[in-house]
Amino acid sequence: MSRKKLLIYAHYYTPDVASTGQILQDQAEGMKEEFDVTVICTVPSYTGKIDEKYKDKWIYKEEINDVKVIRIRVPEFSKSSKVSRVKNLLAYFKGAKKATKMVGEQDYVFTISQPPILGGMLGVYGKKKLRTEEGKHPKFIYCIQDFNPEQTMAVGYVRIPFITKIMMAYDKHTCRKSDLIITVGRDLVETLKNRFAKEQVPRYALINNWIDEKEIYPLSSDNSGVIEFKKQYDLEGKFIIMYSGNIGLYYDLENLIKIIAKFNKVKTKDGRDVVFAFVGAGSVLDKLIEFKNENKLENVYFIPYQDKEELIYSLNAADVHWCVNAKGIKGVSCPSKFYGIAGVAKPVLGVLEAGSEIEMLIAETRCGRVSEPGDYDDVEKNIAWFIEHAESHELSEMGQRGHEYLMNHLTKDISIGKYIESISNC
């Protein structure tokens, strides 16, 4: 029996380090036995820079692990420039529509909510323009990783009511046109219901994100890769509180680093220097670096994104991991970095709103300590608590509880199995 055909609009895809790109690679490759998968995405460009080999043509065709990949050339951009980012996103949107005409018959169209609004609109476009072998429109599955315009409004990225009203109208239209909406958190389900409180709520399913437990797992402190990572970035013998991921707008990092400044030159009881490592890049990175230099923070380290095969070592190098969102993000975004933290069995230093998906998971598993966004006094207390208990078994027990829950409920195979079932029954 031939496989059904599935088109995925991915925006970012391997080798890009965007969390959604990694999730969609796992998903595409995990579903290839059930579906004939084609991915439309940008050329590798998450950092804003583009390799010379992707600058000659407007479209590139590749095959990665039996998944067909169509890449759209986009202009380079700066994450601190709204104008350049918008040009980049519009180039992908326009190019992806052209590429849609090249994929032939499709049974399912799957897209995520990235780029904001445009990702969903691509799904609507694909459903309208494509046909199945029987001449019908394909089923459209809309995976909402982030609700927009709610997310951009929460952090003040877009402040013009007229624009946000248009954005909301487009995204609600996308939801109505979908045959199935998939959200990644219980709080996101509530946001969906609230959007359609006075009308029929579109059909939906809840499927958590995941980490590939075969690639990200606990390593001992004497693992050669962990030792090498610490040595490379001068972290040997230190108590490491790490932030790993996008250093962007939705995490309140500009205020959190002011709390971090209070722990400059602090040591644990066993004499280790307490350091704060930021691994990644993003639109507020330069501001954090400027604050560090102005305040002479000797214990703050900035480390580039790690390649996928090296991520296991950086995650395992930390003693504690940040998992944070800015105030107002509850119900509109779910920080997928939690799954990597649980994957390596490390405790969580959370700054998350009560009732958000990850806050509930942390509370249910007792794998960390959480403060409300904006409660900086409590954030300071929690940092101090982890430093005070640096030598105790409590930290390792926290991390182990999170890891056990992940292995029982949040593995890649479990979640991808749910995707296969939901799409097949759409």
Secondary structure, DSSP 8 states (H G I E B T S, - for coil): ---EEEEEEEES-TTS--HHHHHHHHHHHHTTTTEEEEEEEESS-TTS---GGGSS-SEEEEEETTEEEEEE------TT-HHHHHHHHHHHHHHHHHHHTTS---SEEEEES-STTHHHHHHHHHHHH---TTS---EEEEEESB-TTHHHHHTTS---HHHHHHHHHHHHHHHHH-SEEEESSHHHHHHHHHHTTTS----EEE----B-TTTS----TT-HHHHHHHHHTT-TT-EEEEEES--SGGG-HHHHHHHHGGGTT-B-TTS-BEEEEEES--TTHHHHHHHHHHTT-TTEEEE----GGGHHHHHHH-SEEEEE--TT-TTTB--THHHHHHHTT--EEEE--TTSHHHHHHHHHT-EEEE-TT-HHHHHHHHHHHHHTTTSTHHHHHHHHHHHHHHHH-BHHHHHHHHHHHHHT-
